[in-house]
Amino acid sequence: MQDFIARLIEESKRFLNERAQIDDDIGQEAAKFVAREIPAPSGTFEKSDSPLIRWIEDSAKHGSSETANLLKALKPALPFLPWKYNYELRADMPDLGNRMGWGEILGPEAPYHDEHFCFGFTLLGKNTLYPAHYHPATELYVVLSGHAEWTLDGVSKVRGPGEFILHPSNHVHSMQTRDEPLLALYTWSGEDVVTLSKYV
C-alpha cells in the first residue's frame, strides 16, 4: 500500500507542477506543494471503515482526459486514505459526516507528518452541501471528478474536472453537488493549518 501512496504523491506533484508554471496566485500555491519535501511516513494506511467508502466507486467515474492519470493513481489508494469528518456537529444537518469528508496524506495529523502544510483529497457524495465556512489556511483545490457549484464570497460558479479553485485565508466559501459525487485534491498553506474550519 505504501507504494500506492508514493505513486499518488508523485503524480499529484507532476499534475500541480504544470499549473505552477503560471505565475499567479494559484500557480504560487501549486508550487508550494511541488517544492515541499515529503517526510518519511510516521503512520500507516489501513483500509477505511468510513461511511464515505460507499461513494468511492462512483466518485472516480466523472473525470476528464486532463485528470485521468491522477485519478488512475488515486483510485487504488482511495479505500485506504484516512477519511474523516471532525467539524462541529450541526443539528440541521446531522448526517453531514456520512456524506462528506477528507483523506489527508500530509499534515499535522496525517501519516506523513507536517506541521505547516496539508495535502489530501476531499470527497462529497451526491446532492450534498458543504455549508459556508472559513478557515485561517489558504486553500487550493483542483477538481478531479464530478461537477459542483462552488461559492466564494457570495459568487457562485459550477466547476468541473481540471479546474483550480483558490480560497484565500478566512474567506467564506461552500460547495454543492447534484447528481455526481465530487472528488478533489486540496492543499492548505499559511501560518495556521491546524485550526479547523468554522461554519458561518
Protein Blocks (a to p, Z undefined) as FASTA:
>chain_A
ZZmmmmmmmmmmmmmmmmmmpccfklmmmmmmmmpccdddfbdcdddfbfklmmmmmmmm
mgcfklmmmmmmmmmmmmmpccddfbdcdfklmmlmmmgccddfbdjkbmbdcfkbccdd
ddddehiacdddddfbdcddddfbdcddddeehiacdddehiacdddehiacddddfkbc
cddddddedjblkbccddZZ
